[in-house]
Amino acid sequence: MLNMCASDSKSLLFVTALGLAAVLPLVVQAQAPPVPEARAQPILGADNKPLTFAVASVRRNVTGTGSCDPEHLYVTPDGFRMSNCTLDVVLFFAEVPSDGTTLGFSTKGRTIGAPKWMSSETYDIDSRLADADLPAWQNPAKQTQMFHALLQALLAERCKLVVHREMREMPVYDLVIAKNGPKLRRASSTLSADIVAKHPNAGAVPGATGMFALAPDSSMALYGVSLRTLTTLLSNRAGRLVVDKTGLSGLYDIHLGPPQPLLDESPDSGPSIFTMLQEQLGLKLVSAKEPVETLVIDSIERPSEN
């Protein structure tokens, strides 16, 4: 779930931790099988029309003001604000794979056809819902799905965004249990109040269970998270989708060291992601090929400003 207040918006620092700017445009070649449309019925506002922001300002940031951090990218009690952020960030919050993986399309290769400006030009967005929609928006059980729908509508209206989904066979890593068994530590608590009491710098993982804290060296502590959340992080560090094949369904406290090269290139670089997983968590990554749901951008324009 998404936090309601700017002061509690540390969850959006998770975007930076994933390294979303690494997504590059890819050329669409052979047509792949489309993903069957399984989206729920459009989310309706209080007026029984498809939900949209009542007011939304989208402007190119040419001053460099803001830094796309939790102070400048957050959900509010009446809408959404961001400053000096690229639009691929908005896209990855708007479009979620059918399995519900948070920021799942941010993994390199899972979004196809994105123009370069989406990950280089920065924008400011200031948006608000109609007063009649605020009770539903302020309900944590409804806010996440509303957020996806609102951003989809915003991108469609302002950027003329048209997308579809395809299944493509791609290299992946299967996350499996290593030879000597898992070394995962069960979560000491799954209650956010307990976690924050022990770890005041922790923020909620957007759209998923658990919390996290990011250290200055980019190491990360995860509290009360599922392995689905872990695979999202690993996917972006490994540069390809990581699929959970462990069969473990618990919630765990996990520490991940700073991002390192995939291979142990030098003694000074620190352990690779493969070494770290086996030594610290008793897990390993196995190369494989599997059909992967991808997001294909059919058309998009720079946003119309107002």
Secondary structure, 3 states (H helix, E strand, C coil): CCCCCHHHHHHHHHHHHHCHHHCCCCCCCCCCCECCCCCCCCCECCCCCECCCCEEEEEECCCCCCCCCCCCEEEECCEEEEEEEEHHHHHHHHCCCCCCCCCHHHCCCCEECCCHHHHCCEEEEEEECCHHHHHHHCCHHHHHHHHHHHHHHHHHHHHCCEEEEEEEEEEEEEEEECCCCCCCEECCCCCHHHHHHHCCCCEECCCCCCEEEECCCCCEEEEEECHHHHHHHHHHHHCCCEEECCCCCCCEEEEECCCCCCCCCCHHHCCCHHHHHHHHHCEEEEEEEEEEEEEEEEECCCCCCC
